[in-house]
Amino acid sequence: MNIGVLGLQGDVAENINASRQAMAKLGIKGTVKQVKTPEELASLDGLIIPGGESTMIGQMSLVNGAIKTIKEKIQAGMPVFGICAGLILLSKNVRDKTVGKTNQPLLDLLDVRVERNSFGRQKDSFETEVSAEPLGIQRMRGVFIRSPSIEDLGKNVKVVSKFNEKVVAVQQGNILATSFHPELTNDVSLHRYFISMVATRKK
Ligand code: GLN
């Protein structure tokens, strides 16, 4: 199994680590590596788009052509896990809590509208307990860093987690997305779920 973490900007190493641990726990053999170019993306079975700055990741992947390959592969069924900025990039619609409309490149695949910086700015970052019961995860830690919230869910989008009445994790078929960061805790249950999604598709 080949897992890639989009490594143009953001917390790449933490996601590589969490994915390797999750694979080991599941007894699955494979590689997890940082990917940047369309060529590196081509051979992947699953992709993680990490947290960071969605405008920056979007612009860079537009310039190097990665955004087109990522979109095609997801449309062809490749599982993808978008975290925070990654969730924003996957979405069809985005607005920022303070500045409103953002003109940023999007993959335009996940049928939701996200509100950027929904929980406040950097200084408002926090860690809390969340659950993802539809995925069989009763409780886990989630780190919220300038996190978005998820609104206007299309009918194919399943709520996976809520925090303070806001939707903070969803799944739409082969797309899994969270507004919090699971890779910044030592709990790899969501990465494990994602690796299982990839394994199921490969069967
Ligand atoms: N607020 C950031 C953005 O809009 C996302 C923050 C994060 O990924 N931790 O891109």
Residues whose N, C-alpha, C, O or C-beta is under 5 A from the ligand:
A	BS01	LIG	G51 G52 E53 S54 T55 I83 C84 A85 R116 N117 I145 R146
